[in-house]
Amino acid sequence: MKILSTIIILLLLSIILLFGCERQETKAPVINVPVQLKWRHSAQFAGFYIAEKNGFYAAENISVSLKPRLPSLSNEKMTAELISEKTLFTIMGGDFVLAERAKGTPITAIAVVFQRNPYVYATLKGSEIKRPRDFIGKRMMIPLDGEIQHAALMKKLGIPLSEIEYQPHDRQADFLKNGRIDVQMVYRPGAGLALEEKGVELDFIWLDDYDIRPYADTIVTTGKMIREKPALVEGFLRASLKGWRYAIENPEEAVAVDLAYNPTLIREQQMRMMQVQTPLIHTGGHPIGWMDPAVWRDMQKLFHKTDDTLAISQVYTMNFLNRIYGQEK
């Protein structure tokens, strides 16, 4: 009887172990995802850092490599690395996405970080320059990636470019501070903030206020990725957007993660960057990352990409944002 009881117990244990093994699921392999950032490590990319640090990517079976951009890396090379799958996602300007699509390059925007155009005209506080018409007869410096936006605004307002004196752009020069120019177009969370940190008191004229509103930091991948690996694209985007929401809600923690990526950063400067850029990312009008079809159409007109050369529906897709946000739209 004792032997029989022992056999029964062993059989029951075997059955329990057998069913337990059958219920175990094979864990999906982690996918390595290289991501090319638009610039050097800073709070400009805080949401991506937080998503990695807090395990949001890991929850999607993703291991990211967030690569800072070197000055020698051109937009064209960034795109080439995306097409060759050296990187799977890239952060770049929406204007360049349009330009590449017009050439037939199969890249697609899946979300935007900055929903409000971060380019502004900076003037010394208290100057007589209050609106674009005041630029006439003034000295101005425009960065290369702002020239088309500036030209579009001048054309819209009927201001001849010849009525303004232009100085060659110099990222390091303090021409505005030293009075060698009167107006400087700047990236508000970047050069605009840097000028303020040098003690320059500024007023700003926003291009966005005049409906010149191209998307800046845009999350881009390839058509091939979208067709062949939609679950990976959606998982990466879901984790990234979650990271941005968390970073905006917890700026001090976000800056701490920034400093881990780049120890040369100064905490106070990065906190200020978070403060300046947050209203441009989370405007309150749409969920974080959202894209407005009207903005893409305006960009198409702004950058002279007509429907004859480019179908705007090829430039971006809302499919992943719609699935991620659902009724939160």
Order of alpha helices (4+ residues) and beta strands (2+ residues): alpha-beta-alpha-beta-alpha-beta-alpha-beta-beta-beta-alpha-beta-beta-alpha-beta-beta-alpha-alpha-alpha-alpha-alpha-alpha
